[in-house]
Amino acid sequence: MTPLEEIIRAEIAADGPMPMDRFMGLALGHPEHGYYMAHEPFGPSGDFVTAPEISQMFGEMIGLWVASVWQAMGAPGKFRLIELGPGRGTLMADLIRALSALPAALRAADIWLVETSPRLRQWQSEALGRQVTWANTLAEVPQDAPCIIIANEFFDALPVRQAQKTDMIWLERHVCLVKGELAIKGLPLRREFPIPDNMQAMPDGGIWEYSPIARMIATQMGARIARDGGAALIFDYGDLAGSGDTMQAVRNHQKVPLLSTPGQADITAHVRFADLVEAALPSTSQPLTSQSAFLRNLGIGTRAASLAEGQTPDRQSEIADGLERLTDPKG
Ligand code: SAH
């Protein structure tokens, strides 16, 4: 049993069944035993690989996008460049290098990282040095300048609640103790749970997920952009209006049972972008696009070719590999 499982069992014994968002929040964010607090998640030796860790081209392309947004905003003398959940800081380091091609834009950027894990802050500080400032929440980042916000695989790490249709009524899924083991059970809804009208026709057993914290953050982003100007770029697994049980645990590049090793496996849930779009009003959103199309439109192919020029065959195939993994739907 993991140390966090003991804590979860004790909380269930004291307070009763635990809603899924509480379970996911503890599994990822418990101050001592949470996955992001205690683990080295990223890279081949970690549990999963994210786009910025695949190739420097990912962060560089985002740097280009930031430069074009900055110009479209009329090249303000100061703007806040904010990354949510920066992991090892690789994306921001690559972004800054690309943005330095436009020195006025880089000078104008006041860079903020929103990160709750002290361990990951340490990594970020090694990658980025003193040119950045940290905050625990987006709301802590000062609001007196236009902003450009980046989030890669951040929203899928935010806790979700799950409602399940059972005998024609909606129950909320909870973690409970059944015969001494952690198990998931549906219980009557006790907190408000927004379920869209068209989901009422869902067949029995169907699951609807909802992340209050993702919605709250999207609301803050939208309000900030509407007031101060700016833009946000969100990359994540998910779709516009998906449904079903998408919570999954991954450890060492393998799916593992959700409740099996809390604190030692990464837990994610797919992002329902329609929720973010709605929460971000009055700021408006572009249509959802694939990462592949987005990067290709920015010219990642050209960047790969220029990076590969004059390099050794090994390095060239590494660059080609990175390009494929970032842009091939199968990669
Ligand atoms: N963007 C990085 C890391 C993705 S993992 C990459 O692509 O490699 C998720 C990141 O979000 C981690 O840095 C994690 O510590 C952070 N995080 C998770 N929940 C958070 C929260 N509620 N507030 C701030 N950061 C959070």
Boltz pocket constraint, residues with backbone or C-beta under 6 A from the ligand:
constraints:
  - pocket:
      binder: B
      contacts: [[A, 36], [A, 42], [A, 50], [A, 51], [A, 52], [A, 53], [A, 84], [A, 85], [A, 86], [A, 87], [A, 88], [A, 91], [A, 114], [A, 115], [A, 116], [A, 117], [A, 120], [A, 136], [A, 137], [A, 151], [A, 152], [A, 153], [A, 154], [A, 157], [A, 158]]
      max_distance: 6.0
